[in-house]
Every structure is written in structure tokens, then in C-alpha cells.
């Protein structure tokens, strides 16, 4: 009788896995803080003392659960090469929460008359409530993940998230890179060399860590010499910020605030369910057979607990489990990552590390993530659906343009309102861009799905998808005519807004009718 292999808590490859997973999580938390504090003027104490501890707690709990699952799998199979599922903050939706939900909401609350402290607290409550909503959605869908995956084409799911990646995670950080080009472009070059071109770095240093190191050295060496101009800012003094992520009911007050953002929040949760299914299949292909439902339930509960305890960014299992396995990581790397990130949120050293990382150093990592997600949308989708993936990008582009044009530092609010309402020759161009971008994730899914149906010759199915799009348009779940993207009952709108709603919804209905006629014509032609 063979003796089972001894199960170790740490293996030599766990160090590499730990460095990679910690840097991934740290970079996302750094962007969350930098975007809110640097781009939107959000109070730093709310980010570091209220948002970070709960967010980090979700990472801790999820990684502890996945570590335990790996040990149970190893005990059941008698293997010593089982690799735990890596869990961390989801990059696209965390960045989307910062740029599309939390930041704009903070500005909206201030414009509505709240002072800065009240607006920041309301935004935090909105972020908590958003996580609770996503956690509940993921918990329910974890029992129906297969059905979701069957009914939503992969081109729609991956295309919608790739649109976020390309324009929000890719282009906007690229702009930040070129604000301090000596630092940012060098870091981007290291990322492209090590992670895209697969070049080997000295001593086997991970590519992400090398990019951080190169950027940080250039920033902190050249900056004090005056070679970076106004792009250099001396780091803040080290500050211990102790905050326990205790459960609280603040999220209940934020539930009402989530209504205008549901067209973003709900797809964020849906994408993580499908992503969890995909990564479980990826791990299974690498030799580690986890139960899909267990993986999804851990993800959902980690997100839910994080939200109740003050977190604002959801967790997800990472797609790179086979990569961590290849580098020799087992289960120690998830255990260490959970402890370091979780305690960092409590004792505050994560916030100090984040303050040491300028956006020009961080941005190259985000550009790489954006490239990877966009490439995956094409690689994981049959080539015949490439047009559907590309078509799904346009709503995201419209949303990016809207973000910039609605920024009062670019266009004054009264000027924006006047241009939005200028319907002298059809719907105003600014209104079209804004309406097209509102609810863009769901729009991208609808657009890609009906194009996939057309490519497959299922014209009737394409028409039904368009009718669904028209119904969603009526209530502002997509193509909201409210500049802020809110949902509504169409019969309660003013005449100008009602006209825009019916024109956009009518466009879907007319196209559906045309496709149904074409479907009938195709059927007759086939019979003939």
C-alpha cells in the first residue's frame, strides 16, 4: 500500500507565486486609491481607514478558503503537487468601480449640495452596498452558473470586459504613463519584454516586480534631481493607520444610491460568475479538479463579507492557476498572500506602500492587464466571431469619451447641459455619445450576442435579442437618457427625454422586425 505524500504548507515555488499574487492585489488597490484620491479628490482617510480594511478582508478570507480546499484535494488524492486557486481583487471591475461608480458618485453628491465629508461617506456606503448586491447576485448565480454560460455567448461576455480593458484599463493609464514618460515608458517596456515577449529577466525576477522596480528607481532617483519636472512628488511620511474591518450596517444606507448604477453593478457580478467557471475549467485542465460550485461560493461569500465590513472592490479567482502551478507554487502562496494583504488592511501598511507607488509606475501593469484581457477576448472566441467582439467595443469607447466630457474641469456643467439638449438636427451628438455609453456593459453583451446569432444564421434569435435590448432601453438599463445614467419609468419623463427613449428603443424594434422579415425570406429561400 502506497503511503500518501506528506503535505507541506510551503514549497520553494510558493515564494514566486506569493510575489506575483501580492503585487497583483497591491497594484489594484493602488489604482483604486490613486484614482479616487488623485483624480476625483476623494479624502484619503476614507479610502485607507474604511475602504481598504474591508476590501483586504475579502482577499484574506477567500485565500484562506482556497488554501484549505487545496489541502483537502491533496489529502483526497494523495498528491503533493496540488496548487491552490489564486484569489484576489478583480482588476476590470475594481477599476470600473473607481472610474465609473465611486468617483462620479462622489462628484455627483458634492454637486448635489453635500460637503466633502458627507459626500465621501455616502460614496463609501454606495461602494459597500454595491459589493453586497454583487455578492448576493454571485451567491444565487453560483447555483446556475452553467445556464448563464450557455445562454450568453462568450463573445458577449469577453467582448464587454475587453471593452472596459481597452479604453479604461489601457488607454487612460497610457495617458498617465505619458504624463511622466521617462518613468512610465521604461516600466511599460519592461512589461512588454518580460510578459508579452516572454523575455527572461536576470535571476528569474517576476516581470511585474521588475517593472515596479525599474519605474520606482527612475522616479525616486530622477525626480529629486528635477529631471521629471512637475511629475515628481515627494512621498508622504510613513503613517500607521489601524482599522478593524468590523461588520456594520452602513451598507443599508447605500442601497438607495445603487439604483442609478445597477446597469454597471449587476454585469460586474455576472462576469465574475462566468469567470469563476472558466478558471475552474482552466485549473481542471492543469490537473487540479475543484468543484465549480465551491469555487463560486467562496468567491461570492468573500465579496459579501467584504462589503458588509466596508470593502468596495470584489474578489475573484484568478485565471492564472496553471501559471502558478508551473512555477512550483502549491498552497503556501495563497496563505501568505491572504495574511499579508489582510493584515495590511488592518495595520495600514498597505496604504503606505500604495502612497509610495506613483501612478506612472503603476500604470504599465494596468496597460499589460488590458492587453491580456483584450487578446484573450479574441483567442478564447472562435475567429468567426471576431467581428462581434470588435462591435462590442463601441459602447465602451462612448463611455470613455463621456467620462472626459462630463468632467467639469474640461466642460462646464451648464455648457454640457446645453450641448446635450441641442436637438436641432436629430439627437445632439453629445447626447448620442452619452446615451450610447450609459449601461455600456449590458449594451456590449446585447450587441455582441445578436451579431453572434447573425453569424450563426440564427436570424430569429438575433431579433429576439434586439427586442430584449429595446425593452432594457425603455427603462434606462441601457442607453439611459439621464446624463448620469439613472434608470426610470419612461412615462414619467419630460417630452424631450421621452422622445430620445422612444427613438433608441424604436431603433431596436425596427431592426428586430427587419431581421424577422429576413429570417422568413431565408426560410422561403431554403425551401425553394
Secondary structure, 3 states (H helix, E strand, C coil): CCCCCCCCCCCCCHHHHHHHHHHHHHHHHHHHHHHHHHHCCCCHHHHHHHHHHHHHHHHHHHHHHHHHHHHHHHHHHCCCCCCCCCEEECHHHHHHHHHHHHHHHHHHHHHCCCCHHHHHHHHHHHHHHHHHHHHHHHHHHCCCHHHHHHHCCHHHHHHHHHHHHHHHHHHHHHHHHHHCHHHHHHHHHHHHHHHHCCCCCHHHCCHHHHHHHHHHHHHHHHCCCCCCHHHCCCCCCCCCCCCCCCCCCHHHHHCHHHHHHHHHHHHHHHHHHHHHHHHHHHHHHCCCCCCHHHHHHHHHHHHHHHHHCCCCCCEEECCCHHHHHHCCCCCHHHHHHHHHHHHHHHHCHHHHHHHHCCHHHHHHHHHHHHHHHHHHHHHCCCHHHHHHHHHCCHHHHHHHHHHHHCCCCCCCHHHHHHHHCCCCCCCCHHHHHHHHHCCHHHHHHHHHHHHHHHHCCCHHHHHHHHHHHHHHHHCCCCCCCCCCCCCCCHHHCCHHHHHHHHHHHHHHHHHHHHHHHHHHHHHHHHHC
